[in-house]
């Protein structure tokens, strides 16, 4: 399959951001 090459740093940032948002959504009720 074809993947646009990303910088590893960008992948890590995206992964961390998504994980953080998921954790916050689980902990906090949406305002």
Phi and psi in degrees as a GROMACS rama.xvg file:
@    title "Ramachandran Plot"
@    xaxis  label "Phi"
@    yaxis  label "Psi"
@TYPE xy
-98.3932  127.068  UNK-2
-129.418  134.678  UNK-3
-70.9601  125.919  UNK-4
-64.8829  122.504  UNK-5
-108.828  158.732  UNK-6
-72.3101  140.535  UNK-7
-54.4468  -37.5748  UNK-8
-58.7717  -42.6366  UNK-9
-64.0784  -42.0734  UNK-10
-61.2838  -43.93  UNK-11
-63.4277  -43.3379  UNK-12
-60.3424  -45.8387  UNK-13
-62.8481  -44.2313  UNK-14
-62.6085  -46.1737  UNK-15
-63.433  -42.9388  UNK-16
-61.5699  -44.7357  UNK-17
-65.2032  -41.323  UNK-18
-62.455  -44.0497  UNK-19
-62.7228  -44.1  UNK-20
-64.6301  -39.296  UNK-21
-62.9729  -45.0655  UNK-22
-63.0793  -43.0092  UNK-23
-64.328  -40.5443  UNK-24
-61.9489  -37.936  UNK-25
-68.4751  -41.5994  UNK-26
-76.3434  -49.1507  UNK-27
-100.293  137.676  UNK-28
-68.5099  146.047  UNK-29
-69.9743  133.421  UNK-30
